[in-house]
Amino acid sequence: MIIPYGTDAPVYHPPFTTIGVIVLNTVIFLATGMGHDPQYDWLALQFDQVNPLQWITAAFMHGSFGHLIGNKIGRAHV
């Protein structure tokens, strides 16, 4: 298996950071208009300009609810 989806190692605590990032990502998605509000397009990665802030904010931008759920399912299983 190339990408591990689990581990045999004991887990000593719940994945607080992973859960926190999933919640934060969902809140940002809902607050920015669920990918349909052009007012927040400046947060997405623009390839015709260099804006270091977009390197961070683009990680939290999603185009649709399906896109958000697909990414979160992938993160929750790792």
C-alpha positions as CSV (number, residue, x, y, z in Angstrom):
1,M,0.0,0.0,0.0
2,I,1.5,3.3,-1.0
3,I,-0.7,5.7,1.1
4,P,-1.4,4.3,4.6
5,Y,-5.0,4.8,5.8
6,G,-4.4,3.5,9.2
7,T,-1.8,2.2,11.6
8,D,-1.1,-0.7,13.9
9,A,0.7,1.6,16.3
10,P,-1.2,2.4,19.5
11,V,-3.0,5.7,19.5
12,Y,-2.7,7.4,22.9
13,H,-5.0,10.4,22.3
14,P,-7.7,11.6,20.0
15,P,-6.6,13.5,16.9
16,F,-7.4,17.0,18.3
17,T,-5.5,18.9,15.6
18,T,-7.0,17.0,12.7
19,I,-10.5,17.5,14.1
20,G,-9.7,21.2,14.7
21,V,-8.5,21.7,11.1
22,I,-11.6,20.0,9.8
23,V,-13.9,22.2,11.9
24,L,-11.9,25.4,11.0
25,N,-12.0,24.5,7.3
26,T,-15.8,23.9,7.4
27,V,-16.4,27.2,9.2
28,I,-14.3,29.1,6.7
29,F,-16.1,27.4,3.8
30,L,-19.5,28.4,5.2
31,A,-18.4,32.0,6.1
32,T,-17.0,32.6,2.6
33,G,-20.2,31.8,0.8
34,M,-19.7,28.0,0.1
35,G,-17.6,28.6,-3.0
36,H,-20.2,30.7,-4.8
37,D,-19.4,34.2,-3.6
38,P,-17.1,36.1,-6.0
39,Q,-16.3,38.5,-3.2
40,Y,-13.8,36.0,-1.8
41,D,-12.1,35.0,-5.1
42,W,-9.0,37.0,-4.0
43,L,-8.4,34.3,-1.3
44,A,-8.1,31.5,-3.9
45,L,-4.7,30.9,-5.5
46,Q,-4.3,33.2,-8.5
47,F,-1.6,32.0,-11.0
48,D,-1.1,35.4,-12.7
49,Q,0.2,37.1,-9.5
50,V,2.4,36.5,-6.5
51,N,0.6,36.9,-3.2
52,P,2.1,34.9,-0.3
53,L,-1.2,35.3,1.7
54,Q,-2.9,33.2,-1.0
55,W,-0.5,30.4,-0.3
56,I,-2.1,29.9,3.1
57,T,-5.7,30.9,2.3
58,A,-5.9,28.7,-0.8
59,A,-5.6,25.6,1.4
60,F,-8.9,26.6,3.0
61,M,-10.9,27.4,-0.1
62,H,-13.2,24.8,-1.7
63,G,-15.3,25.1,-4.8
64,S,-18.4,23.2,-3.6
65,F,-19.8,21.2,-0.7
66,G,-18.8,17.9,-2.4
67,H,-15.2,19.2,-2.8
68,L,-15.1,20.0,0.9
69,I,-16.5,16.7,2.0
70,G,-14.2,14.8,-0.3
71,N,-11.2,16.5,1.1
72,K,-12.3,16.0,4.7
73,I,-13.0,12.3,4.3
74,G,-9.5,11.9,2.9
75,R,-8.0,13.7,5.9
76,A,-10.1,11.8,8.5
77,H,-8.8,8.4,7.4
78,V,-5.1,9.2,7.6
